[in-house]
Structure formats: C-alpha cells, structure tokens
C-alpha cells in the first residue's frame, strides 16, 4: 500500500471530502477529516506482509521463519496461552522439563532481535478482506492491515463445572500420557471416561501404570466385552458420580463422590471438549472440520486464499514440538506464496 502523508493544514485547505475521494474512494461514508486521518494511520506502521494472531509456539515459530525471510510481521497476542498453569513441558528436544512460560520467553527474546517482527499485546476481535489483503481489528480499537493472515490461536478447553477440576487441569488432571505419563509412571492413577473412550484410554494408560481405576462418573455404557477385557487387566471400574476434587495447589489428594465416599489418587487422565479460541477464521469463511478444527491442506492453507492456520487449532496432536514444527513450515509456505505473487 502506497504511503500518503498529508498535514492537517493541507487536508483542510484542499477539502477533506475531495481528498478522501481521490485517495480512498471507498471511504466516502465517513466524515472527511476522520477518513483521511484513518487512511493515513493505516499506512504508517500498521500495514504488514503478515499478521500472526496468536503468539504461542506455532505463531512464534512462523514469525521467526518469516522475519528471517525479511517479511514485515506483526504478532497479536493476549499473553494467555491455554497451557499457562502446566508446570512442565516434555518431548521437545533441548527444552525437556522447562516450563511452557520459560520456553516462550526464550523464543520471544530471540525473535525480538529481528527488526522485521513486531509484537502487539491485545485481542483480535474481527477481520475482513480488503483490496490489499486483510484488516484486523483489536478489542481496544486498533486496526492493522496485511497481505496474509496466520491464525495460530489454539483452542480453549471446555472443562466440567466439577469443583476443583479447573484448578487441577494440566497439573494432576491430565489429557496426554506422552506429555505427563513418565513423571507419574507406576503410580496410583485414575481414568475418567465412559464407553468407547474409556476402553481406549484404559488400553493406552495401562502402558504407563498397572495400578489403574476407571471412573465412569455415572452408569457404565461399556459393552460386556469391553468390561471383561478391562477387568482382565485388573482395572477396577467405579460408576459413582464425582462431586469434587480435593487438591493442594492443583495436585489431587482425593476424589469425592456424591454418595459421600472418596478415593485417593496421584493423578487422573481424562478428555474434555474444546472450542476454537478465536472465531475470526469461521467468521471470514474458513472451512471447519467435523471435529471443529480449522481445515487446512498440507501447506497449512485454509479454504480462504491468503489465510493460513497452524497449531492446536488445526490438529488433535497438541504438543509444543508439533506446534513449533507446524509454525516453521507455515512461515516458509507463506513466504513462498508472497514470492510467487510478486515475481
């Protein structure tokens, strides 16, 4: 977008409405002075090659690839990742055992050395297609433009209202044995699930511990064959409804039931639902999968030209290493698309 610089005196002298028509014909509906000032503002340090919404691992990795490709990049991030209360991260080479926050801080410090990448703390609330690409507006009223968009916005877990559940989530109520299983191996572990999900989780978690209890949290809907198989592996099945998780700073001490009984466990595995952390992709027309992920191709392109997505918002494989890999790959693909369009 060509940069236009006009003084307030020049605008008033020449007539704001005429200038608005000359330089931004589509903006006649706004007041002349407001229109020109907004148009100038959008050309001065607010237009980028790529806007990345979401500054966690996928977003940061993409920013690094794009910044090193001499692309003007803006990262818009609220600073509240979904794993912010998870104590440690694993399965990421050179970073095993670090906290998610430590990994992010190192990444941000390294990326900040590139003057091609800028950070903006805020929440993106809307987006629209423009003649030059896209415009993103934030909750506080700022507007930014870019040729391409990358949504690395992750997902938001939908946790049950059971007392203590949210406080323990990511600490002792866990979703992934590959992320957390080793640290609690061979311990007294629970599984909260029912039906087919319960059967598959018993098969999986049994690899890390033989001391398992399955909590169906209500009447079991397991088949007779599944029940038999689970009991053959000495996994107790308890159908009582859970009322509370007693804990100390997120570490489970007891699971309380509505009938007044309680059971002590070190940790439990379960699965919860999720929703997209950001609804802008859906609002601008990006196709979604049946599982409510943003649908992307092998190059992380969405169904909208110029819009990409990477990380947890596109895949059930939720891990820092996987998100980082997706971000790096997407950044390279975005740069290639920009090159192809310009050459």
C-alpha positions in Angstrom: 0.0 0.0 0.0 1.4 3.4 -1.0 2.2 5.7 1.9 0.4 9.1 1.9 1.5 11.9 4.2 -0.7 15.0 4.5 -0.7 17.7 7.1 -3.9 18.7 8.8 -3.5 22.1 7.1 -3.3 20.5 3.7 -6.4 18.5 4.3 -8.4 21.5 5.4 -7.1 23.7 2.6 -7.8 21.2 -0.2 -11.1 19.9 1.1 -11.2 16.7 3.1 -14.0 15.2 1.0 -12.2 15.7 -2.3 -9.0 14.2 -0.9 -11.0 11.3 0.5 -12.4 10.6 -2.9 -9.0 10.9 -4.6 -7.0 8.7 -2.3 -9.6 6.4 -0.7 -12.8 6.3 -2.8 -14.4 3.5 -0.7 -14.4 5.7 2.4 -16.9 8.4 1.3 -19.4 7.4 4.1 -17.1 8.7 6.9 -16.5 12.3 7.8 -13.7 13.8 5.6 -11.1 14.5 8.3 -11.7 11.3 10.2 -11.5 9.3 6.9 -8.2 10.8 5.8 -6.6 10.5 9.2 -7.6 6.9 9.5 -6.4 6.1 6.0 -3.0 7.8 6.7 -2.8 5.9 10.0 -3.3 2.6 8.2 -0.3 3.3 6.0 2.0 4.3 8.8 3.5 1.3 10.7 0.2 -0.6 10.7 0.5 -2.5 7.4 2.4 -5.7 7.3 3.2 -8.6 5.0 1.8 -11.0 7.5 -0.3 -10.6 10.7 0.0 -13.6 13.0 -2.8 -13.9 15.5 -1.6 -15.9 18.5 1.9 -15.6 19.9 2.5 -19.1 21.3 4.7 -21.8 19.8 3.2 -22.1 16.3 2.9 -18.3 16.0 6.4 -17.6 17.2 8.0 -20.3 15.0 6.2 -18.9 12.0 7.3 -15.4 12.9 10.9 -16.5 13.1 10.8 -18.1 9.6 9.0 -15.0 8.1 11.2 -12.5 9.9 14.3 -14.2 8.7 12.8 -14.0 5.2 12.7 -10.2 5.6 8.9 -10.1 5.9 7.2 -7.4 7.9 5.4 -9.3 10.6 3.0 -8.4 13.4 2.2 -10.8 16.2 -1.0 -10.0 18.0 -1.3 -12.0 21.3 -3.2 -11.7 24.6 -0.5 -13.4 26.6 -2.8 -16.1 28.0 -1.9 -19.5 26.5 -4.1 -22.4 27.3 -1.2 -24.3 29.0 -0.3 -21.4 31.3 -0.7 -23.5 34.5 1.0 -26.6 33.2 4.1 -27.0 35.4 6.5 -28.6 32.9 6.8 -29.4 29.2 8.3 -32.5 27.7 9.1 -34.2 24.3 10.7 -31.0 23.0 14.4 -31.5 22.3 16.7 -29.2 24.3 13.8 -27.9 26.3 12.6 -31.1 28.1 11.5 -30.3 31.6 11.2 -26.5 31.1 8.0 -24.7 31.9 5.9 -23.5 28.9 6.5 -19.9 30.1 10.3 -20.3 30.1 10.2 -21.7 26.5 8.0 -18.8 25.3 10.2 -16.2 27.0 13.3 -17.5 25.4 11.6 -17.6 22.0 10.3 -14.1 22.3 13.7 -12.7 23.3 15.3 -14.4 20.3 12.6 -13.2 17.9 12.8 -9.6 19.3 16.3 -9.3 17.8 14.8 -9.2 14.3 13.5 -5.7 13.5 11.2 -7.3 10.9 8.9 -8.7 13.6 6.8 -6.6 15.9 4.6 -7.6 18.9 1.3 -6.1 19.9 -0.4 -7.2 23.1 -4.1 -7.4 22.6 -7.0 -9.5 21.4 -8.1 -9.6 17.8 -11.9 -9.4 17.6 -12.7 -9.1 13.9 -11.2 -9.4 10.4 -12.2 -8.6 6.9 -11.0 -8.9 3.3 -9.7 -5.6 1.8 -8.4 -4.6 -1.6 -4.9 -5.1 -0.4 -5.3 -8.2 1.7 -6.9 -8.2 5.1 -7.7 -5.9 8.0 -7.7 -7.0 11.7 -9.3 -5.0 14.5 -8.4 -5.5 18.2 -10.6 -5.3 21.3 -9.1 -1.9 22.1 -9.9 -0.4 18.7 -6.6 -0.6 16.8 -6.7 -1.6 13.1 -3.9 -3.4 11.3 -3.6 -4.5 7.6 -1.6 -7.3 6.0 -1.3 -9.2 2.8 -1.6 -12.5 4.6 -3.1 -13.8 7.8 -1.9 -16.7 10.0 -4.2 -17.9 12.8 -2.1 -19.6 15.5 -4.8 -19.1 18.1 -5.1 -22.6 19.6 -8.2 -23.9 21.3 -10.0 -23.3 24.6 -10.7 -26.4 26.7 -14.3 -26.8 27.9 -14.0 -28.1 31.4 -16.8 -29.6 33.6 -18.0 -27.5 36.4 -17.0 -30.1 39.0 -15.3 -28.4 41.9 -11.5 -28.5 41.8 -11.4 -29.7 38.2 -10.2 -26.5 36.6 -7.6 -25.9 39.3 -6.1 -29.3 38.7 -6.2 -29.2 34.9 -2.8 -29.6 33.4 -1.2 -30.3 36.8 -2.8 -33.6 38.1 -5.8 -33.9 35.8 -4.1 -34.7 32.5 -5.0 -35.3 28.9 -1.8 -36.7 27.4 0.4 -39.5 28.7 3.1 -38.6 26.2 3.4 -35.2 27.9 2.9 -36.3 31.5 2.9 -40.1 31.8 6.6 -40.7 32.6 6.5 -38.5 35.7 3.6 -40.5 37.2 4.5 -43.9 35.9 3.6 -46.9 38.0 1.6 -44.7 40.3 -2.0 -44.9 41.6 -3.7 -43.3 38.6 -7.4 -42.8 37.6 -9.1 -42.5 34.3 -12.3 -40.5 34.0 -14.2 -41.6 30.9 -17.1 -43.9 29.7 -17.9 -46.0 26.7 -15.6 -46.4 23.8 -13.4 -43.5 25.0 -12.9 -45.2 28.4 -11.9 -48.5 26.8 -9.4 -46.9 24.5 -7.9 -44.8 27.4 -7.6 -47.9 29.6 -5.6 -49.6 26.8 -3.4 -46.6 26.5 -2.7 -45.5 30.1 -2.2 -49.2 31.1 1.2 -48.9 29.4 2.4 -46.3 32.0 0.8 -47.9 35.1 -0.8 -51.2 36.1 -2.4 -49.5 39.1 -5.4 -48.0 37.4 -9.0 -47.3 38.3 -11.6 -46.3 35.7 -14.2 -43.8 36.9 -17.2 -43.8 34.5 -18.8 -40.9 36.5 -22.2 -42.5 36.2 -23.6 -45.7 34.9 -21.2 -47.5 32.7 -22.0 -47.8 29.0 -19.1 -50.1 28.2 -20.0 -53.3 26.3 -19.8 -56.6 28.1 -16.8 -57.5 26.0 -15.0 -54.2 26.9 -15.8 -54.6 30.6 -14.4 -58.1 30.6 -11.2 -57.0 28.8 -10.7 -54.1 31.3 -11.2 -56.3 34.3 -8.8 -58.9 32.8 -6.1 -56.3 33.2 -7.0 -55.7 36.8 -8.5 -52.3 36.3 -11.3 -51.5 38.7 -14.4 -49.9 37.4 -16.3 -47.4 39.6 -19.6 -45.9 38.5 -20.2 -43.4 41.2 -20.7 -39.7 40.2 -17.9 -37.4 41.1 -18.7 -34.3 43.2 -15.3 -32.7 43.9 -11.6 -33.0 43.5 -9.8 -32.2 46.8 -6.4 -30.8 45.9 -3.4 -28.8 47.1 -2.3 -26.2 44.6 -3.7 -28.3 41.7 -2.3 -31.6 43.0 -5.1 -34.1 43.6 -5.4 -35.5 47.1 -8.9 -37.2 47.0 -11.7 -37.7 44.5 -15.0 -37.2 46.3 -18.3 -38.8 45.2 -21.9 -37.8 45.6 -22.6 -40.8 47.8 -20.1 -39.4 50.4 -17.2 -41.8 49.6 -13.8 -40.7 48.5 -10.7 -42.3 46.8 -7.1 -41.1 46.8 -5.3 -40.8 43.5 -2.0 -39.2 42.4 -3.4 -38.1 39.1 -6.2 -38.8 36.6 -6.4 -38.8 32.8 -9.4 -37.6 31.0 -10.6 -35.9 27.8 -12.5 -32.7 27.6 -14.3 -30.9 24.8 -12.9 -27.7 23.2 -13.8 -24.7 21.2 -11.8 -22.5 18.9 -10.1 -19.9 20.9 -10.7 -17.3 18.1 -13.9 -17.2 16.0 -12.5 -14.9 13.3 -11.5 -17.7 10.9 -15.1 -19.1 10.9 -16.5 -15.6 10.6 -14.5 -14.8 7.5 -15.5 -18.1 5.9 -12.7 -20.6 6.7 -14.0 -24.1 6.4 -14.0 -26.2 9.5 -13.7 -30.0 10.0 -16.3 -32.2 11.6 -14.2 -32.1 14.8 -14.3 -28.3 14.8 -10.7 -27.8 13.7 -9.8 -25.2 11.1 -9.4 -27.2 7.8 -6.0 -26.8 6.2 -4.1 -28.5 3.4 -0.6 -29.9 3.5 0.7 -26.3 3.3 -1.5 -25.1 6.2 -3.6 -23.1 3.8 -7.2 -22.6 4.8 -10.1 -22.5 2.3 -9.7 -18.7 2.1 -6.9 -17.6 -0.2 -4.2 -15.7 1.8 -5.3 -17.1 5.2 -3.3 -19.8 6.9 -3.7 -21.7 10.2 -1.2 -23.7 12.3 -1.0 -25.3 15.7 -3.6 -26.7 18.1 -6.5 -25.0 16.2 -5.9 -27.4 13.2 -4.9 -30.7 14.9 -5.7 -33.0 17.8 -2.0 -33.5 18.2 -1.4 -31.0 21.0 2.3 -30.7 21.8 4.8 -27.8 21.8 7.2 -29.6 19.4 4.4 -30.3 16.9 3.1 -26.7 17.1 6.6 -25.3 16.6 7.1 -27.6 13.6 3.8 -26.5 12.1 4.7 -22.8 12.6 8.1 -23.1 10.9 6.6 -25.0 7.9 3.7 -22.5 7.6 6.0 -19.5 7.7 8.1 -20.9 4.9 5.0 -21.6 2.8 3.6 -18.1 3.4 6.9 -16.6 2.3 6.9 -18.7 -0.9 3.4 -17.6 -1.7 4.3 -14.0 -1.3 7.3 -14.5 -3.6 5.2 -16.3 -6.2 2.7 -13.4 -6.2 5.4 -10.8 -6.6 7.7 -12.4 -9.2 
